[in-house]
Amino acid sequence: MQGPVHPQVKAFASWIRAWGKLKLALICQLLFVLCAALLTACYGVVAGNSVDWALIKGSVLVSVIFGPLFIAFLFYLVLHLDAALSYLEDSAHQERLLNEGMQDNIRQLNFEIEERKKAFQAKRRAIDELRKEIAERKKAQIELEEQSLLIRSIVDSSPDLFYYRDETGRFASCNKMFELIMGKTASELIGHYPADIYTEDSAQSAILTEYEVSMQPSELTLDVQFVKDDGQVLWFEMRKVPFYDRHGRYIGLLGFGRDITSRKLAEQALEKAYQDKGKFIATLSHELRTPLNGIVGLSRRLLETKLSKQQHGWANTIFSSAETLGNIFNDIIDLDKIDRQDLDIVYQSVSLKQFINDIANFAELLCQQKGLQFTLQCDGPLDINLKLDPTRLRQVLWNLINNAVKFTASGEISLHCQLDTEAGRLHFSVQDTGIGIAGEELERIFDMYYKSNDGRRLSIMGSGIGLSVSRALVEAMQGAIAVNSAVGQGSCFSVDLPAQQLAQEQQQTIDCPELTILLVEDVPLNAEIATALLEQRGHTVILAETGEDAIALLETEDDIDLVLLDMQLPDMDGEQIAKYIREEPHLASLPIVILSANVRKAEQQLANLQINDALAKPINTARLDQMLARLFSPSAVKLLQAKDTVEVTEPQLLDQATLNDYIQSLGKDAVKRSAQLFAQLLPGYMNRLMETAVQRHLTEFQEAAHKLKGAAASVGLLWVQQQAKRFEQETVNWQGLERQLVDFHLQTEQHLAALFEYIDQA
């Protein structure tokens, strides 16, 4: 059945199942009988126009008999047909599901095929990449081997030695130069400890200094001496660099060594030349001071006689000139100070009127010799005392006046002095009517060794250093120097300085007891002047011209109160005599004062001996009085201190307040041990500063300066602390820093010697 029958069959089958076969069969039988009776009645009416009851009964009977059979057959047919339809529907559904499953399988299969294609392609690409990577790795390995071979060749051909030791201390690698120096091949060195190969007293142990002590936690650079078997001495700059992994674990030590033999020999030759130069200048200065001392002493004696006002001015100018020349000698013979241009500025109370008169006398004499007119003009009060360095200021003004006279053929030289008491400034100007200076020369006129290209100026003798030195002196006195000039119209040099007004000094006598003084001096003129100065103050002087005479007098004379000791004698030097005095029990407490043209050098030479004081030659009377009062007149100390308030000497070297507090709290021995520890650590600090300065590592340099600053502060080295603080905080100028560090090291050692002396005297 197809078409509309299909739903009718399904509906009838559902009725059978809903009503049941029997109930639906009875209903169908009843309907069938009624339909048969009704059809028979209708047929009789139509055919005979009457109802044939007999026929109706017969049809009812037939339907009753054959109706169940028909109904049973109908039920059977409907149910089987419904079952067949249901089977067909199930089959169609299963077929549809199967088709859908097959479609899904086909799609899945197609997807897997595509995925496998992609995976295959990816595999091929991966294989290609792997092949490419293998090729690149082979190429990189070949390049690395070639580079390693190149590096190894460079290392082996390097004139510097190199080695590497692992974390256990065994040799792991080295170059040919190291093998040559150590006298063994790499196979004999690698895998062994240095102590297994070399003894501590062998020449090679100098190269391997680190295996004798614990490993350094940081880089170390030091110069070591290596003596070859043939006796040849070599010097190496050894640099030891510890090697750490990314976790900070020590894994080895790198050692580098550079042959610095030529540099060492040059340094030694330079040091010898420097010492020879110093000895030559010291000897020359000693010889020059003989006539200079005569000028100073005799002019001082001349000033004590009756002279006219003009003669007194001339004599005073001679005296101040010679005294200034003596002070200049003190700077000339101190080569280290000249190299650093570190001239001392010593302020004192100066009578402005007397000072200007001395300058005017000098200028007038120079002008008279050349037929020039000299004029002096002063503005402001003159009868006043100022805090100045008369030696340095006089040197500057004399230089300017001498230049003005030198470059002026006719006309006049004028000196103008102006004191502004309100602003606290002192102004000098030196003007001439000479040849003048071209405008393009003005910027360089104060440069060292600079001489103008002007032919007229070149024809005049000169070294070209006077104006440069003058500028350095003026700037050291916190002042300024300038020039204003035009060609053919002369020049005007001006000097502006700070000037602090001081109270007028009153003549006060220092009550010092009469002393018996042993003067050890081999130059008769110097001895005569020193004897006159001492006898003028009421002291008895015993003269010894040789070291033997001095020792003999010390052994025989019992009432000697003071020894004035010259450092240079014909038979021995002053150090030997001073050592003899300190070693003799009955003379150990005898005061010793050194007489020397180079006080600083003498103090350094006698740093290990207890010397009470030192005086520069020619002897300055004020310093002589101060020395005698300090040693023999305690009642005059306050008077000298009051006088010293108008003087500013060299910067304070030691933090005496801190040192005194430490000595009182901890004791002298504990403070001295701290100073000794600082002395042991000082080379390491200086070495680190020099190393970081050479490498120009700012942070490491400042860290090293910070450590030195703290160490210096802990032992009271005030100047060293301040200098290290300057290195730490100020902008670093790498140019010339190495030379500054060398000078700083030398000065620090001098201050350290002063620290030990201070502790011993506390």
HUHU-V645710 format. One record per residue. RES is the residue in three letters. D_LAST is the distance of its C-alpha to the last C-alpha in Angstrom with 1 decimal. Layout:
res->{RES & RES}
d_last->{D_LAST & D_LAST}
This chain:
res->{MET & GLN & GLY & PRO & VAL & HIS & PRO & GLN & VAL & LYS & ALA & PHE & ALA & SER & TRP & ILE & ARG & ALA & TRP & GLY & LYS & LEU & LYS & LEU & ALA & LEU & ILE & CYS & GLN & LEU & LEU & PHE & VAL & LEU & CYS & ALA & ALA & LEU & LEU & THR & ALA & CYS & TYR & GLY & VAL & VAL & ALA & GLY & ASN & SER & VAL & ASP & TRP & ALA & LEU & ILE & LYS & GLY & SER & VAL & LEU & VAL & SER & VAL & ILE & PHE & GLY & PRO & LEU & PHE & ILE & ALA & PHE & LEU & PHE & TYR & LEU & VAL & LEU & HIS & LEU & ASP & ALA & ALA & LEU & SER & TYR & LEU & GLU & ASP & SER & ALA & HIS & GLN & GLU & ARG & LEU & LEU & ASN & GLU & GLY & MET & GLN & ASP & ASN & ILE & ARG & GLN & LEU & ASN & PHE & GLU & ILE & GLU & GLU & ARG & LYS & LYS & ALA & PHE & GLN & ALA & LYS & ARG & ARG & ALA & ILE & ASP & GLU & LEU & ARG & LYS & GLU & ILE & ALA & GLU & ARG & LYS & LYS & ALA & GLN & ILE & GLU & LEU & GLU & GLU & GLN & SER & LEU & LEU & ILE & ARG & SER & ILE & VAL & ASP & SER & SER & PRO & ASP & LEU & PHE & TYR & TYR & ARG & ASP & GLU & THR & GLY & ARG & PHE & ALA & SER & CYS & ASN & LYS & MET & PHE & GLU & LEU & ILE & MET & GLY & LYS & THR & ALA & SER & GLU & LEU & ILE & GLY & HIS & TYR & PRO & ALA & ASP & ILE & TYR & THR & GLU & ASP & SER & ALA & GLN & SER & ALA & ILE & LEU & THR & GLU & TYR & GLU & VAL & SER & MET & GLN & PRO & SER & GLU & LEU & THR & LEU & ASP & VAL & GLN & PHE & VAL & LYS & ASP & ASP & GLY & GLN & VAL & LEU & TRP & PHE & GLU & MET & ARG & LYS & VAL & PRO & PHE & TYR & ASP & ARG & HIS & GLY & ARG & TYR & ILE & GLY & LEU & LEU & GLY & PHE & GLY & ARG & ASP & ILE & THR & SER & ARG & LYS & LEU & ALA & GLU & GLN & ALA & LEU & GLU & LYS & ALA & TYR & GLN & ASP & LYS & GLY & LYS & PHE & ILE & ALA & THR & LEU & SER & HIS & GLU & LEU & ARG & THR & PRO & LEU & ASN & GLY & ILE & VAL & GLY & LEU & SER & ARG & ARG & LEU & LEU & GLU & THR & LYS & LEU & SER & LYS & GLN & GLN & HIS & GLY & TRP & ALA & ASN & THR & ILE & PHE & SER & SER & ALA & GLU & THR & LEU & GLY & ASN & ILE & PHE & ASN & ASP & ILE & ILE & ASP & LEU & ASP & LYS & ILE & ASP & ARG & GLN & ASP & LEU & ASP & ILE & VAL & TYR & GLN & SER & VAL & SER & LEU & LYS & GLN & PHE & ILE & ASN & ASP & ILE & ALA & ASN & PHE & ALA & GLU & LEU & LEU & CYS & GLN & GLN & LYS & GLY & LEU & GLN & PHE & THR & LEU & GLN & CYS & ASP & GLY & PRO & LEU & ASP & ILE & ASN & LEU & LYS & LEU & ASP & PRO & THR & ARG & LEU & ARG & GLN & VAL & LEU & TRP & ASN & LEU & ILE & ASN & ASN & ALA & VAL & LYS & PHE & THR & ALA & SER & GLY & GLU & ILE & SER & LEU & HIS & CYS & GLN & LEU & ASP & THR & GLU & ALA & GLY & ARG & LEU & HIS & PHE & SER & VAL & GLN & ASP & THR & GLY & ILE & GLY & ILE & ALA & GLY & GLU & GLU & LEU & GLU & ARG & ILE & PHE & ASP & MET & TYR & TYR & LYS & SER & ASN & ASP & GLY & ARG & ARG & LEU & SER & ILE & MET & GLY & SER & GLY & ILE & GLY & LEU & SER & VAL & SER & ARG & ALA & LEU & VAL & GLU & ALA & MET & GLN & GLY & ALA & ILE & ALA & VAL & ASN & SER & ALA & VAL & GLY & GLN & GLY & SER & CYS & PHE & SER & VAL & ASP & LEU & PRO & ALA & GLN & GLN & LEU & ALA & GLN & GLU & GLN & GLN & GLN & THR & ILE & ASP & CYS & PRO & GLU & LEU & THR & ILE & LEU & LEU & VAL & GLU & ASP & VAL & PRO & LEU & ASN & ALA & GLU & ILE & ALA & THR & ALA & LEU & LEU & GLU & GLN & ARG & GLY & HIS & THR & VAL & ILE & LEU & ALA & GLU & THR & GLY & GLU & ASP & ALA & ILE & ALA & LEU & LEU & GLU & THR & GLU & ASP & ASP & ILE & ASP & LEU & VAL & LEU & LEU & ASP & MET & GLN & LEU & PRO & ASP & MET & ASP & GLY & GLU & GLN & ILE & ALA & LYS & TYR & ILE & ARG & GLU & GLU & PRO & HIS & LEU & ALA & SER & LEU & PRO & ILE & VAL & ILE & LEU & SER & ALA & ASN & VAL & ARG & LYS & ALA & GLU & GLN & GLN & LEU & ALA & ASN & LEU & GLN & ILE & ASN & ASP & ALA & LEU & ALA & LYS & PRO & ILE & ASN & THR & ALA & ARG & LEU & ASP & GLN & MET & LEU & ALA & ARG & LEU & PHE & SER & PRO & SER & ALA & VAL & LYS & LEU & LEU & GLN & ALA & LYS & ASP & THR & VAL & GLU & VAL & THR & GLU & PRO & GLN & LEU & LEU & ASP & GLN & ALA & THR & LEU & ASN & ASP & TYR & ILE & GLN & SER & LEU & GLY & LYS & ASP & ALA & VAL & LYS & ARG & SER & ALA & GLN & LEU & PHE & ALA & GLN & LEU & LEU & PRO & GLY & TYR & MET & ASN & ARG & LEU & MET & GLU & THR & ALA & VAL & GLN & ARG & HIS & LEU & THR & GLU & PHE & GLN & GLU & ALA & ALA & HIS & LYS & LEU & LYS & GLY & ALA & ALA & ALA & SER & VAL & GLY & LEU & LEU & TRP & VAL & GLN & GLN & GLN & ALA & LYS & ARG & PHE & GLU & GLN & GLU & THR & VAL & ASN & TRP & GLN & GLY & LEU & GLU & ARG & GLN & LEU & VAL & ASP & PHE & HIS & LEU & GLN & THR & GLU & GLN & HIS & LEU & ALA & ALA & LEU & PHE & GLU & TYR & ILE & ASP & GLN & ALA}
d_last->{139.3 & 137.5 & 137.1 & 137.7 & 139.1 & 135.7 & 134.4 & 137.7 & 137.6 & 134.0 & 135.0 & 138.0 & 136.0 & 133.5 & 136.4 & 137.7 & 134.2 & 133.7 & 137.2 & 138.0 & 141.0 & 143.5 & 142.9 & 142.8 & 145.9 & 147.9 & 146.9 & 147.9 & 151.2 & 152.0 & 151.3 & 153.3 & 156.3 & 156.1 & 155.8 & 158.9 & 161.0 & 159.9 & 160.7 & 164.1 & 165.0 & 164.0 & 166.1 & 169.2 & 168.9 & 168.6 & 171.2 & 173.8 & 172.6 & 172.4 & 170.0 & 171.0 & 169.7 & 170.9 & 168.9 & 165.9 & 166.3 & 166.6 & 163.5 & 161.6 & 162.7 & 161.8 & 158.3 & 157.9 & 158.8 & 157.1 & 154.3 & 152.0 & 152.4 & 151.5 & 148.6 & 147.4 & 147.7 & 145.9 & 143.1 & 142.8 & 142.9 & 140.3 & 137.9 & 138.2 & 137.8 & 134.7 & 133.3 & 134.0 & 132.4 & 129.4 & 129.1 & 129.5 & 126.8 & 124.5 & 125.2 & 124.5 & 121.3 & 120.2 & 121.2 & 119.1 & 116.2 & 116.6 & 116.8 & 113.6 & 111.9 & 113.1 & 111.8 & 108.4 & 108.4 & 109.4 & 106.6 & 104.1 & 105.3 & 105.1 & 101.5 & 100.5 & 102.1 & 100.1 & 96.9 & 97.6 & 98.3 & 94.9 & 93.2 & 94.8 & 93.8 & 90.2 & 90.3 & 91.4 & 88.7 & 86.1 & 87.5 & 87.3 & 83.7 & 82.8 & 84.4 & 82.6 & 79.3 & 80.0 & 80.7 & 77.6 & 75.5 & 77.1 & 76.4 & 72.8 & 72.4 & 73.8 & 71.5 & 68.5 & 69.4 & 69.9 & 66.6 & 64.8 & 66.4 & 65.3 & 61.7 & 61.8 & 63.2 & 60.5 & 57.8 & 59.3 & 59.8 & 56.2 & 54.1 & 51.2 & 50.9 & 51.2 & 51.2 & 51.3 & 50.4 & 51.6 & 49.7 & 50.2 & 48.6 & 51.9 & 52.9 & 55.4 & 56.0 & 55.0 & 56.4 & 57.9 & 54.8 & 52.8 & 55.7 & 55.6 & 51.9 & 51.8 & 55.0 & 56.9 & 59.5 & 59.0 & 61.3 & 59.1 & 55.9 & 57.1 & 56.9 & 54.5 & 50.8 & 48.7 & 47.7 & 51.4 & 52.0 & 48.9 & 46.4 & 42.7 & 42.6 & 45.5 & 45.2 & 46.4 & 43.6 & 41.3 & 43.6 & 43.5 & 39.8 & 40.0 & 42.3 & 39.5 & 37.3 & 38.0 & 39.6 & 37.5 & 38.3 & 38.3 & 39.2 & 37.4 & 37.8 & 36.5 & 37.7 & 39.1 & 40.5 & 44.0 & 45.6 & 49.4 & 51.6 & 52.6 & 49.0 & 48.8 & 45.4 & 45.5 & 42.8 & 43.3 & 41.6 & 41.9 & 42.0 & 42.2 & 43.7 & 44.2 & 47.6 & 48.3 & 51.7 & 52.5 & 51.3 & 47.8 & 48.5 & 47.2 & 50.2 & 49.0 & 46.8 & 47.8 & 46.5 & 46.9 & 46.2 & 46.7 & 47.0 & 44.4 & 44.9 & 46.2 & 43.3 & 40.8 & 42.6 & 42.7 & 39.0 & 38.3 & 40.8 & 39.2 & 35.7 & 37.1 & 39.0 & 35.9 & 34.0 & 37.0 & 37.3 & 33.7 & 34.3 & 37.6 & 36.2 & 33.2 & 35.7 & 38.2 & 35.6 & 34.6 & 38.3 & 38.8 & 36.0 & 37.7 & 40.5 & 38.3 & 36.0 & 39.2 & 40.4 & 37.1 & 37.0 & 40.7 & 41.0 & 38.2 & 40.1 & 43.3 & 42.0 & 41.5 & 45.2 & 48.2 & 49.3 & 51.6 & 50.3 & 51.3 & 49.9 & 46.6 & 46.5 & 47.2 & 44.6 & 42.0 & 43.0 & 42.7 & 39.2 & 38.0 & 39.8 & 38.2 & 34.8 & 35.4 & 36.8 & 33.7 & 31.6 & 34.1 & 33.7 & 30.0 & 31.2 & 34.1 & 32.2 & 29.7 & 32.2 & 30.1 & 29.6 & 33.3 & 34.4 & 32.6 & 33.6 & 30.0 & 30.0 & 27.2 & 28.5 & 26.8 & 28.3 & 28.7 & 31.1 & 34.4 & 37.7 & 40.3 & 43.1 & 41.5 & 40.4 & 44.0 & 45.5 & 43.5 & 44.7 & 48.2 & 48.4 & 47.4 & 49.9 & 52.7 & 52.4 & 52.6 & 55.6 & 57.4 & 57.2 & 59.1 & 61.4 & 59.9 & 59.5 & 56.1 & 55.8 & 52.8 & 53.0 & 50.3 & 50.5 & 48.3 & 46.3 & 44.8 & 43.2 & 40.2 & 36.5 & 35.4 & 32.2 & 33.1 & 32.0 & 34.5 & 34.1 & 34.9 & 37.6 & 39.2 & 39.3 & 41.1 & 43.6 & 44.3 & 45.0 & 47.4 & 49.1 & 49.5 & 51.1 & 53.4 & 54.6 & 55.0 & 57.2 & 59.2 & 62.3 & 63.5 & 62.8 & 59.6 & 55.9 & 54.5 & 51.0 & 50.7 & 47.6 & 47.6 & 44.9 & 45.3 & 43.1 & 44.2 & 43.3 & 40.2 & 41.6 & 42.2 & 45.1 & 46.2 & 49.3 & 50.8 & 54.5 & 56.9 & 60.6 & 60.3 & 61.6 & 59.7 & 58.5 & 60.8 & 60.1 & 59.6 & 56.9 & 54.7 & 53.0 & 51.8 & 51.2 & 47.3 & 47.2 & 45.6 & 48.1 & 50.9 & 53.7 & 56.8 & 60.1 & 61.8 & 63.4 & 62.7 & 58.9 & 58.9 & 60.6 & 57.6 & 54.7 & 51.4 & 48.9 & 48.8 & 45.0 & 44.6 & 45.5 & 43.4 & 40.3 & 41.1 & 41.4 & 38.0 & 36.4 & 38.2 & 37.3 & 33.6 & 33.9 & 35.5 & 38.9 & 42.3 & 44.7 & 48.4 & 51.6 & 55.2 & 57.9 & 61.5 & 63.3 & 64.9 & 63.3 & 59.8 & 56.4 & 53.9 & 50.2 & 48.2 & 44.4 & 43.1 & 39.5 & 37.6 & 37.1 & 35.0 & 36.1 & 33.6 & 34.1 & 35.4 & 32.8 & 33.5 & 33.1 & 30.4 & 29.4 & 26.0 & 26.2 & 24.4 & 25.4 & 27.6 & 25.9 & 27.3 & 26.2 & 27.1 & 28.3 & 28.9 & 31.4 & 34.6 & 36.4 & 38.2 & 38.3 & 34.6 & 34.0 & 36.6 & 35.0 & 31.4 & 32.9 & 34.9 & 31.9 & 29.9 & 32.9 & 33.8 & 30.7 & 31.7 & 29.6 & 31.1 & 31.0 & 31.7 & 32.8 & 32.7 & 34.5 & 33.9 & 31.2 & 33.3 & 33.7 & 29.9 & 29.4 & 32.3 & 31.0 & 27.6 & 29.6 & 32.0 & 30.2 & 28.0 & 27.1 & 25.3 & 22.4 & 21.5 & 22.6 & 23.8 & 24.5 & 27.0 & 26.7 & 30.4 & 32.4 & 35.9 & 35.1 & 31.6 & 28.7 & 25.5 & 23.5 & 25.6 & 24.9 & 21.1 & 21.3 & 23.5 & 21.3 & 18.2 & 20.7 & 22.3 & 20.9 & 22.0 & 20.6 & 17.3 & 15.4 & 17.8 & 16.6 & 18.1 & 19.2 & 21.3 & 24.7 & 26.1 & 28.6 & 26.6 & 22.9 & 22.0 & 23.8 & 22.3 & 18.7 & 19.9 & 21.7 & 18.8 & 16.3 & 16.1 & 15.4 & 12.6 & 14.4 & 13.4 & 15.9 & 19.2 & 22.5 & 25.5 & 28.9 & 30.9 & 28.4 & 28.1 & 28.3 & 26.3 & 23.3 & 23.9 & 23.9 & 20.7 & 18.9 & 20.4 & 19.7 & 15.9 & 15.7 & 18.4 & 19.5 & 17.0 & 20.3 & 20.9 & 17.9 & 19.9 & 22.8 & 21.0 & 19.6 & 23.2 & 24.4 & 22.0 & 23.6 & 26.6 & 24.8 & 23.9 & 21.8 & 21.3 & 20.6 & 17.2 & 15.9 & 13.1 & 13.4 & 10.3 & 12.0 & 12.7 & 9.4 & 7.9 & 11.2 & 11.1 & 8.0 & 9.7 & 13.0 & 12.9 & 10.2 & 7.7 & 11.1 & 13.0 & 10.9 & 11.0 & 14.7 & 15.3 & 14.1 & 16.4 & 19.2 & 19.0 & 19.3 & 22.4 & 23.9 & 23.5 & 26.7 & 28.7 & 27.7 & 28.5 & 31.7 & 32.9 & 32.3 & 34.2 & 37.0 & 37.6 & 37.6 & 40.2 & 42.3 & 41.8 & 41.2 & 39.7 & 39.1 & 37.4 & 35.3 & 34.1 & 33.4 & 31.2 & 29.3 & 28.9 & 27.4 & 24.9 & 24.0 & 23.3 & 21.2 & 19.1 & 18.7 & 17.5 & 14.4 & 13.7 & 15.7 & 17.4 & 19.7 & 20.8 & 21.5 & 23.6 & 25.4 & 26.3 & 27.5 & 29.7 & 31.2 & 31.9 & 33.5 & 35.1 & 38.3 & 37.9 & 39.5 & 40.2 & 41.3 & 38.6 & 36.1 & 35.8 & 34.6 & 32.1 & 30.7 & 30.4 & 28.5 & 26.4 & 25.6 & 24.6 & 22.3 & 20.7 & 19.9 & 18.5 & 16.2 & 15.3 & 14.3 & 12.1 & 10.5 & 9.9 & 8.6 & 6.1 & 5.1 & 5.6 & 3.8 & 0.0}
